[in-house]
Structure formats: structure tokens, C-alpha cells
């Protein structure tokens, strides 16, 4: 567990920071769609749910990428 926490605290490469940020944006947009006050079609709500899941997974996985793995 200590190794996982240490890995999450290390610097993230630039490419994976972009993926993390895009994932957060996708999750935010889908949250706004699913909690909209106006009635929306069920298909749009379903797609927003899957988008939130994909954005969350992309953000979480990209956060675990590290710059200096394998370097002495």
C-alpha cells in the first residue's frame, strides 16, 4: 500500500496530465447532464453515465503514470 501511495505522489508526465484533465472534464460534463433539471431523453442520460465512468477511469489510471520509473 505504501508503494501505491508513493507512486501517486510522484510527478506525472505531461501527456498523462492531459489525459487526466480531459477525463475530469468528461466526468464533469456528464454529471451536469445527468443532474439537469430539464427532462432529457433516456439515451442521453445513459450515454452520460458511461462517459462519467470512462472519464473517471481515465483520470485514475493516468494519475498512476510516473516520470522516473526504471531510472536509478
C-alpha positions in Angstrom: 0.0 0.0 0.0 2.9 2.3 0.8 4.3 1.8 -2.7 0.9 2.8 -4.3 0.7 6.0 -2.3 4.3 6.8 -3.1 3.6 6.3 -6.8 0.5 8.5 -6.7 2.6 11.3 -5.2 5.4 11.2 -7.8 5.3 13.7 -10.8 3.0 12.7 -13.7 4.3 13.0 -17.3 2.8 15.8 -19.4 0.8 13.5 -21.7 -0.9 11.7 -18.8 -1.7 15.0 -17.1 -3.6 16.0 -20.3 -5.5 12.7 -20.3 -6.3 13.2 -16.6 -7.6 16.6 -17.2 -9.7 15.5 -20.2 -11.1 12.7 -18.1 -12.1 15.2 -15.4 -13.8 17.4 -17.9 -15.8 14.4 -19.3 -16.8 13.4 -15.8 -17.9 17.0 -15.0 -19.9 17.4 -18.2 -21.7 14.0 -17.8 -22.5 14.9 -14.2 -24.1 18.1 -15.3 -26.1 16.2 -17.9 -27.3 13.6 -15.5 -28.4 16.1 -12.9 -30.0 18.5 -15.3 -33.3 20.0 -14.1 -34.9 19.8 -17.6 -36.1 16.4 -18.8 -33.7 14.8 -21.2 -34.0 11.6 -23.3 -33.1 8.4 -21.6 -30.4 7.6 -24.2 -28.6 10.9 -23.4 -28.7 10.0 -19.7 -27.3 6.5 -20.4 -24.5 7.9 -22.6 -23.6 10.5 -19.9 -23.4 7.7 -17.3 -21.0 5.7 -19.4 -19.0 8.9 -20.2 -18.7 9.6 -16.5 -17.4 6.0 -15.9 -14.8 6.4 -18.8 -13.7 9.8 -17.6 -13.2 8.5 -14.0 -11.2 5.5 -15.1 -9.0 7.6 -17.5 -8.3 10.1 -14.7 -7.5 7.5 -12.1 -5.2 5.4 -14.4 -3.4 8.4 -15.8 -2.6 9.6 -12.3 -0.6 6.4 -11.6 1.9 7.1 -14.5 5.2 8.3 -13.3 8.1 10.0 -15.0 11.1 8.3 -13.4 10.2 4.7 -13.2 13.1 2.4 -14.1 15.7 5.2 -13.7 18.3 4.5 -11.0 
